[in-house]
């Protein structure tokens, strides 16, 4: 390839990036969180070399681009094997995005865009977990309600190190996700590093069809009060309509209070969360502020004249991210109590920008601030009333290669002790030392569940304990956060 050809190739790279940026000036912000909505806009056409050169000259120093062009020419003319032009161009785009050191700004090829769009439209096949890139590791933001990931015990902040024994090191987020996802019914083994646990954990997950159902309403009768509870698992295309219908139905049933549950909600569409907030935030105060690159702030207001005439609380935890945090922050600063744990801490907004060939760049374009002007990025939102779940809610999946026995002292023993305590067996302690009392608790469990009574925890005993723990986690009576939110409503 001659220098002229390589020059044109780099012009194409630059023109594609600039063309996308120009195309989306003034378009609506549609995405928040890793599950942001992709919108395909029109593509600016830059057809002649003169136009490309003109744009580059306006953009910046040509010397900088000549260095890129020289690198392209050197690689193309001298590398020992043939290199596809498309591979080089996409590599250059990824490199530009990597240089931003922003895990939420990524390049998506055409195939990734199709998967991305599918995941927020109706349903998709996979394990059902929202992920982001954090400190170079694929990190779970939150498992989706009722998904294989949730059932397998995956938790927010878990780092996925390997998939089926193959390291994810060096892969982009999209490349890693492609390895994790797969056809319904197939099994994938994930090697997990969990914060606070020194040993890695191996978790087997059977992929399934993951429906994008996002709103779950119910009525609870607590303390003589009829209370509505609406859980929102993400903010997708239909979430606001589903929420508004659910709220109307609950009000028709005469609810006297409302709990909005966004625990484990990784985010989604800003348009969805703003339509929901319009039910509760009065018109004289913003529900969110977007800060642009130049520091200019845009405030968003509702048309609501007055608040609801019944009390409302919001539930959050460390898996509540992005759009969920917009909702929680707006409600908290409008005077509604927030109950639970500190949220994830994602305070940026992304746009998806079309590249003209089906691929897209998802780029951070705004900071979002709370109505009081606070930026919660990497800080999260502190609840008004802090409540942690019982300790066994935070235990790890059982993976026992060698039986746990009397006098051992390690994290696996501590994990089992917390599980036993959570399901009604007294291990005497939960610090990881396998005491005589722990041995007696194991024996009692084995006897009551028709297992060989040895006092030792092998894989079979461990899995039986874990099954009961999963059932206990699903029981409303053990949900301290929800029960506290219900109490707070009527105080």
N, C-alpha and C positions, 0 to 999 in steps of 0.2 A: 504494500500500500504506500503511495507517495504522500508527501507532507500535506498537499492540498486535500487529499481524501481524509486524512486524519483530522485536519483542521475543520472540515465540514462535520465530521462525526462529533467533535466536541461542541461545535456550534449547535448541533441538534440537542445535545445534552442540556446546554444552557438555555436554549430556546424553549425546550419542553418545560423546564422548571419555571422560567419566567412567564411563559404562556399560561401555565396553570395559575400562578399567583395573580396575574392580571385578570384572568377569567373570573375569579371569585371575589374580587373587590366589591364590597357592598352586599354580598350574599348573606343569607340568614345563617346564624350559628345553629347547627343541628345536633352536634355530638358532644357528649360528656362521658368520661370513663372509657375503659378499654373496649366496652361494647358499644361504642359510638355508632350512630347511624351513618351510613355512607350515602351521599347524594351525588348522582352523576350530573354535573352541569355541562353547559356547552363548552367547547374548547376553542380558544383563540387560535386562529390560523396565522402562522408566520411562514410565508411560502417562499420568499426569495433570499438569496445569500445576503443581499444588501440590507434587507429588513432585519435579518439576524445580526448582522454586524452593527447596525444602527442601535439595536436594543442592547447589545453587549457593551458598546461604547458608552451608552447612557448608564448602564448598570455599574460600571467600575473600571478598574485598571486592567487594560488588556494584557499587561505583563504577567499578571496572575494567571490568566487563562492560557497564555502561551506556554507556561510551565506545565499546565495540565495537558495541552496539546502535544508537547514534546514527550511527556510520559506515555501518552497513548501511542505515539509513533514509535518510541523505543520498544515498548512491549510488543506491538504488532509486528515490527520488523525483525526483532531479535529473539523473542521467546522461542524456546525449543519446540513447542507444539503450536498447532493452530489455535487461535482464540476467536470465539464468535463475537462479532461486533455487539450483539444484543447483550451478551454476558458482560462485556466491558462497560457498556453504557449503564446497565442496571447496577453494576458494582460501583460505578462512580456516583450514582444517585444515592445508593446506600451509604457510601462513604461520607457524602456531604451530610446526610442525616445523622450518622453516627457521631460526627464531629460536634453536633449540638449537645451531646451527652444528655439527651432528654429521652427517657424510656417511652414516652407517649408519642413521639414523632417518628413515624416509620414509613417505609416504602412497602406497598403491597402490589405484587404482580397480579395479572388478570385472574389467575386461579385463586389466589388468596382473597381478592376482592369478592369473587363469587361466594366463597365460603363465609366471608365476613357478612355479606348481605343476607345470606341464608340464615345465619345465626340470630339475626334480629327480626326476621320476618314471620316465620311460622314455627318451624322446628328444624333441628339438625341432629346429626349423629355424632356422638362423642362421649366424654365422661361427665360433662356438665359442670365446668368450673371456669370462673372468670380469672384470667391471669394477666400479669404485667411483668415487665423486666425491671428488677430492682437490684442494684449493685452487681450487675452482670449475671444475675440468676433469674430464671423463670419462677415467678412467685405468685402463689394463689392469693387473689384478692378476696374471693368468696366462692364456695361451692353453691350451685343453684339448688333451690329447694326441691327435695325429692329426687335429686339426681344420683347417679352411681357414685359420683365424687363425694357427695354428702353421706351416702350410706356407707362408703368405705372409710369414713372418718377423717377425710382431708379437712384442713382448717385454714383460715386466713393466716398469711405470713409463711405458710409452708413453702420451702424452696424445692423445686423439682430438679434434681441433679442428673438423673439418668432416666431413660425410657427403654424398657426391655434390655437393661444392662448397658446401653449405649449412652455415653456422656453427651449432654447438651452444650457443653462448653464451646464457645465460639460461634454458636448458632444465633441467628436473629430470633426475635420473639415469634415471628410468623413461621419460620422454619421449625422452631421447636413445637409450636402448636400443631403444625401439620403432622408431626410424629406422634403427638399425643392423641389426636383425633383419629377416628377410624370407623369402620362399619359396625353397625349394631350386632351385638352377640360376640364380638371378638374381645379378647382379654389383653390388657396392657399392664405391665408391671412398672410402677414408678418408684424410684429411689428418692426418698424425701429427707431433707434436713429441716427439722423443726426447731424454732427458737427455744433455747433453754434446755435442749436435749443434745448431748454430745454425740451419741451414736446416730447413724442414719437409719431410716425406717424403710422397709420395702412394703409397698401397698399394691395389691392386685385389684384392678378395677375392670369390670365388664362393661364395655361401651353399650350405649342404648340410644334410642331416639329421645331427644330432649325437646319436649314441647315448650314453646315460649309462652307459657301462661304466667301472667304476672300479678294478678290481683286475687286475693283470697279473703272474702268477707265472712264474718260470723257474728252471732249475738251471744253474749255471755251474761248470765244473771248472777251478779256478785253484790253481796251486802244489800240485797233488796233493790238493786238498781239494774236496769236493762242497759247493757253497754255494748256498743259496736266495736269490733276489732277488724281492721283492714290491714292485711299484710301485703306489701308491695315488694316483689322479688327482683324487679328491674324496671327500668323505664323504657319501654319499646313503643312501637307505633300506636298500638291500641290501648296502652296503659291508662292514659288520662280518661278516655271514654269509658273504659271498664271501671275505673275508680269512681267516676262521677255517677255512673249507674248504681254501683254498689252503695255509695253514700246515700243516694236518693232512696233506695230500697230500705236501708237501715233507718233512715229518718221516718219513712212511712210506717215502720214497725215501732216507732216511738222510743228510740234510744235516748238515754239521758246523759250519755257521755260517749267519747270516741277515743280509741287508741289506734294510732297509725304506726305500723311496725315495719321499719326499713332495715332490720337486722339482716346482715348477709346480703344486702342489696348493693351490687357493685357499680350502679349508675346507669347511664343510657342517654336518652334524648332529653335535651333541655326543654324542648317544646312540650314534652309530656309533663315534666315536673312543674313548669310554670302554669299550665292549665289546672293542675291539682292545687297549687298554692293560691290561685285566684279564689278558691272557696274560703280561705281562712285569713289571708293577709289584707288588712284594710288599705284603701287607696292612698292614704296619706303617708305611707312608708314603703320604701322599696323592699322587694323580697330577695334581690341579688344585685350586685354591682359587677360589671365587666370592666376590667382595666386593659386598655390597649397598649401597644408597644411604646407609644409616645407619652404614656402616663395619663391620657385622657380617660375619664371614667363615664360609663354609661349605666344609668340606673333603670331598673325594670320595676314597674308598678302594676298593680291589679286595678280592676274597676270595682272592687268590692266595697260597698258602703259601710258595712259593719261586720263584726265577728259573729260567729255562731253563738246561739244562746245556751249552749251546753259546753262543759269542760272537755278539753282535748289534751292528750299526752302523746309523745313520740318516743318510740323505742329505737335505740341504736346499739351497735357493737363495733368491734374492730373490722368487721367485714362490710360496714356501711361506708360507701365511697362515692365521691364525685357528686352526681346528681342527688344521691341520697343525702349528702352533706349539705347541699344547697337547701333542700327541704328542711333538714333538721336545724340548720343555722337560722333560716328565716322564721321558723316557728318559735325557736328558743328566744330570739331577739324581739319577737312580737309578744312574748309573755307566756308562751305555752311551755310547760315543763318537758324536758327531755330526760328519759330514764334509760339506764343501762351502762354501757362502757364507751370510752372515748372512740371516736370514729377513725377511719383509715388515714385521712389526711391527703386528699388530692384536690388541689386548688387551681387546676388549669383546665382550659377549654381547647378542644381540637376541632379543626375543620378537615374534611376530606376533599382533596383537590384532584380533579381528573387530569390524567396525563394524555388523553386523546386516543389511547390504544387499549383502553379497558383497565389499565393499571392506575393506581392512585397513590398520592402522598397524604398521609394523615399527619397534620402539622399543628403543633401548639401555637395558637394565635392570640390567646387572651389569658390573663389571670382572672379568676373570679373571687370576689370579696364578699364577706357577709354584709348585711344591711348596715352594720356599724363600721364597715370599712376594714375589717380584719381579714388577713390572708391566712388560711388554715393549712396551707400546703406543708406536708410532713409534720404537722402538729395535730391535726384532727380537731374535732369538736368535743369539748368536755361536757358530759351530761350534767343537767341540773341536779339529778339524784343518781349517784353512782351505785350500781348494783352488779356484782359478778354472779355468774351462775355457780351451782355447786361444783366442787373440784373435779368430780368425775366427768363433767362435760368437756374438760380440756385434756382428757387422757388420749394416748396415742393408740393406733391400731396394733393389735397383738401380733408379734412376730418372734416366736420362741424357737430357736434352733436347739438349745440345750435346756432341759427342764430347770425351773427355778426351785431351789431347795433350801432347807433350813440353814441358817448362818450366812447365806449369801447377802451381799450388800451392793446393789446397783440400781440404775434408773429403771430397768425393766421390772424389778421387784416393786419399786415405788409406784409404778404405773398400775400394776395389778392390785396393790394395796388400795389405791384410790378407787379403782373399779369395784372392788369387794365392798368397800365402805359405802359406795354409792348405791349398791343394790341390797344393802341391809345386812352385810356380814362384817363383824368387827375384827379388823386385822391387828388392832392394838396400836398401830403406828402407820405412818405413810411416808416415812423418810428413806425407804429403800432397804432397811435391814430386815431380813426374813427371820422374824422372831418366832418363838413357840406359839404366841397368840396368832400370828399370821398363819402358821401351819395348821392350827386348830380351825381357823376360819376357812381355809382351803378344804380341809377334811369335811367340814359341815356342808360346804357348797357341793362337793363331789357326792356326798351321801344323798343329798336332797335332789340331785339331778342325775341319778343312776349312772354315775361315773365310778371308775375304779378309785377307791379311797386310799390315796397314798400320801396326801399332805403336800405333794409336789405339784407344780404347775407345768404340765406339758402343753404342747400345741392344742390338743383337743380340749383340755380343761380351759385354757386361755380363750379359745374361740367361743366356748359356751358362756364364759363370763362376759365376753365382749357382746354377744348377742343380747344378753339381758341388759347390758349397759345402754345399747342402742335403743331398746324399748323404753328404758327409764328416761333417756334424754328426750324421747318423743312424748312423754307423759306431761300434760299441762300442769299437774300438781307440782312437778319438779322445776317448772319454769319460774325461777325467782324474779326474773326481770319483768315478765308479763304480769305476774301477780302483784309486784310492787307498783307497776304502772297503773293497774286497776285501783290500787289503794290511793295513790296520789291524786287520781281524778277527783275524788270526792272529799279531799281534806280541806 
